[in-house]
Amino acid sequence: MENRILFLAHVDESGKTLPKVACEVLGAAIDLAQQCGGTLAIGLIGREVQSVADSLAASGAAILAVAGPEFEYPRYASDAAAIEAICRATTPQLVIAPGTSRFTRAMAGAAQRLNAHIDTHITSVEMNEGAVVAKRWLYRQRMEALIQREARPWFLVLDSGCHVAWTGAAGAAEIQLLNVDQPANARRTTFCEMRTPSSSTQTIRPDAKLLFVAGAGWCKKQADGKTHLPEAETTILEFLRNSGASLGGSKSLVDQSGENQAVLGFMTHLNQVGQTGATPRHPKGLSTCCHGEEPHVVGWRFINERRAVNLDPNCGWARGKADVLYVADAFQVISKLNEMMAKRVTHEEELVPQP
Ligand SMILES: Cc1cc2nc3c(=O)[nH]c(=O)nc-3n(C[C@H](O)[C@H](O)[C@H](O)COP(=O)(O)OP(=O)(O)OC[C@H]3O[C@@H](n4cnc5c(N)ncnc54)[C@H](O)[C@@H]3O)c2cc1C
């Protein structure tokens, strides 16, 4: 019987809200507590936690926190100490936490200190025939494992995009603040600044509704026997600006960028989708100038609705890999879409009274 569940979260960079993945994982923790009839406690870490705690008041869970300037920024030593303190105060059997980069670094060490077991990259957790069952993907998302453990405490770190985010009315929350002494050697690492990838445009947007994938075709000779790289760059960037989509790339395209050929300047290996790339989660995906070979398409496992634009009616997408294939020139299709979206943006701006 699981009767003590602890949900852990840290405040996001704004200092006022939880990361989106934390709201999703809280939804999973609340569902689990209901399924097993257990009690849920919430543990928060951050410089200031009151406004976040207030936003969670409707969850009905007891809220504990470790707060103060020493806990504002990610740092293994202070985060692990804070997690340990919250766990010792609540003695949970299950600890459920979001897989943010901050927690991913500290959670395993904290579990070790508490003699707990930990599983990461969990995609769901639920009661099944009286036992807690967690799921995760293995072997590049080809096999799904169902995990049960006798050992407690059991830490489960959940991935983003796997549960509906919890929402509730804000209220006045009471917080039990815990004191965590930070010896000098736990404060040696200091936070300097946030650095984003060198590309001038932030193209990877995990929360976007649409994944836009560009393939090597954008850089190939077109019907006139010439390449059109500047046009490809502006067309893709304009589409990303208009649509708010996240940018993915095929291996062929990102490899060309890496080899310093004159290709799309904003495309890096971080954008690569596929067997040796990423497996992003988005409700929809649009592939352009990409053949749709299996090693690429395995990265689309979590894209629910798939469309592709390709000149070749026999490309991989036509073989059951996309819901809709437009046999068309992607330069023309995306330019037309840009035109339509620009008109829509202008029209919406006209409707909003300007101050
Ligand atoms: C072990 C292994 C791991 C791999 N891992 C990955 C991976 O993680 N990710 C990945 O992407 N690949 C991976 N690959 C490579 C993969 O098999 C393909 O080689 C790669 O995905 C091809 O990229 P592409 O479709 O962009 O290029 P191409 O195969 O060159 O296709 C270009 C496409 O563009 C179309 N095109 C050209 N011009 C236009 C136009 N104007 N309008 C519309 N369409 C146009 C063409 O018809 C063509 O289909 C892996 C391969 C191996 C062996």
PDBQT file of the ligand as one rigid body, heavy atoms in Angstrom, charges set to zero:
ROOT
HETATM    1  C1  LIG A 401      22.628   3.876 -38.139  1.00  0.00    +0.000 C 
HETATM    2  C2  LIG A 401      21.940   5.027 -38.840  1.00  0.00    +0.000 A 
HETATM    3  C3  LIG A 401      21.385   6.020 -38.053  1.00  0.00    +0.000 A 
HETATM    4  C4  LIG A 401      20.743   7.103 -38.683  1.00  0.00    +0.000 A 
HETATM    5  N1  LIG A 401      20.168   8.060 -37.873  1.00  0.00    +0.000 NA
HETATM    6  C5  LIG A 401      19.480   9.062 -38.481  1.00  0.00    +0.000 A 
HETATM    7  C6  LIG A 401      18.825  10.062 -37.693  1.00  0.00    +0.000 A 
HETATM    8  O1  LIG A 401      18.905  10.072 -36.465  1.00  0.00    +0.000 OA
HETATM    9  N2  LIG A 401      18.138  11.023 -38.339  1.00  0.00    +0.000 N 
HETATM   10  C7  LIG A 401      18.052  11.074 -39.719  1.00  0.00    +0.000 A 
HETATM   11  O2  LIG A 401      17.397  11.997 -40.249  1.00  0.00    +0.000 OA
HETATM   12  N3  LIG A 401      18.670  10.156 -40.456  1.00  0.00    +0.000 NA
HETATM   13  C8  LIG A 401      19.384   9.158 -39.877  1.00  0.00    +0.000 A 
HETATM   14  N4  LIG A 401      20.034   8.272 -40.669  1.00  0.00    +0.000 N 
HETATM   15  C9  LIG A 401      20.126   8.561 -42.139  1.00  0.00    +0.000 C 
HETATM   16  C10 LIG A 401      18.858   8.253 -42.898  1.00  0.00    +0.000 C 
HETATM   17  O3  LIG A 401      18.838   6.886 -43.252  1.00  0.00    +0.000 OA
HETATM   18  C11 LIG A 401      18.803   9.120 -44.163  1.00  0.00    +0.000 C 
HETATM   19  O4  LIG A 401      20.003   9.009 -44.871  1.00  0.00    +0.000 OA
HETATM   20  C12 LIG A 401      18.538  10.609 -43.903  1.00  0.00    +0.000 C 
HETATM   21  O5  LIG A 401      17.442  10.763 -43.025  1.00  0.00    +0.000 OA
HETATM   22  C13 LIG A 401      18.223  11.266 -45.250  1.00  0.00    +0.000 C 
HETATM   23  O6  LIG A 401      17.987  12.637 -45.065  1.00  0.00    +0.000 OA
HETATM   24  P1  LIG A 401      17.021  13.427 -46.043  1.00  0.00    +0.000 P 
HETATM   25  O7  LIG A 401      15.743  12.681 -46.203  1.00  0.00    +0.000 OA
HETATM   26  O8  LIG A 401      16.947  14.827 -45.560  1.00  0.00    +0.000 OA
HETATM   27  O9  LIG A 401      17.868  13.479 -47.418  1.00  0.00    +0.000 OA
HETATM   28  P2  LIG A 401      17.632  12.766 -48.797  1.00  0.00    +0.000 P 
HETATM   29  O10 LIG A 401      17.524  11.288 -48.640  1.00  0.00    +0.000 OA
HETATM   30  O11 LIG A 401      18.703  13.286 -49.680  1.00  0.00    +0.000 OA
HETATM   31  O12 LIG A 401      16.217  13.278 -49.282  1.00  0.00    +0.000 OA
HETATM   32  C14 LIG A 401      15.972  14.566 -49.762  1.00  0.00    +0.000 C 
HETATM   33  C15 LIG A 401      14.520  14.617 -50.182  1.00  0.00    +0.000 C 
HETATM   34  O13 LIG A 401      14.189  15.932 -50.561  1.00  0.00    +0.000 OA
HETATM   35  C16 LIG A 401      13.219  15.874 -51.589  1.00  0.00    +0.000 C 
HETATM   36  N5  LIG A 401      13.216  17.187 -52.268  1.00  0.00    +0.000 N 
HETATM   37  C17 LIG A 401      14.196  17.797 -52.943  1.00  0.00    +0.000 A 
HETATM   38  N6  LIG A 401      13.784  19.014 -53.357  1.00  0.00    +0.000 NA
HETATM   39  C18 LIG A 401      12.518  19.174 -52.943  1.00  0.00    +0.000 A 
HETATM   40  C19 LIG A 401      11.549  20.212 -53.076  1.00  0.00    +0.000 A 
HETATM   41  N7  LIG A 401      11.809  21.350 -53.712  1.00  0.00    +0.000 N 
HETATM   42  N8  LIG A 401      10.332  20.027 -52.501  1.00  0.00    +0.000 NA
HETATM   43  C20 LIG A 401      10.041  18.881 -51.839  1.00  0.00    +0.000 A 
HETATM   44  N9  LIG A 401      10.918  17.855 -51.694  1.00  0.00    +0.000 NA
HETATM   45  C21 LIG A 401      12.138  17.994 -52.241  1.00  0.00    +0.000 A 
HETATM   46  C22 LIG A 401      13.699  14.709 -52.460  1.00  0.00    +0.000 C 
HETATM   47  O14 LIG A 401      12.615  14.200 -53.191  1.00  0.00    +0.000 OA
HETATM   48  C23 LIG A 401      14.205  13.727 -51.396  1.00  0.00    +0.000 C 
HETATM   49  O15 LIG A 401      13.210  12.810 -51.015  1.00  0.00    +0.000 OA
HETATM   50  C24 LIG A 401      20.674   7.190 -40.084  1.00  0.00    +0.000 A 
HETATM   51  C25 LIG A 401      21.243   6.166 -40.864  1.00  0.00    +0.000 A 
HETATM   52  C26 LIG A 401      21.868   5.103 -40.248  1.00  0.00    +0.000 A 
HETATM   53  C27 LIG A 401      22.467   4.038 -41.105  1.00  0.00    +0.000 C 
ENDROOT
TORSDOF 0
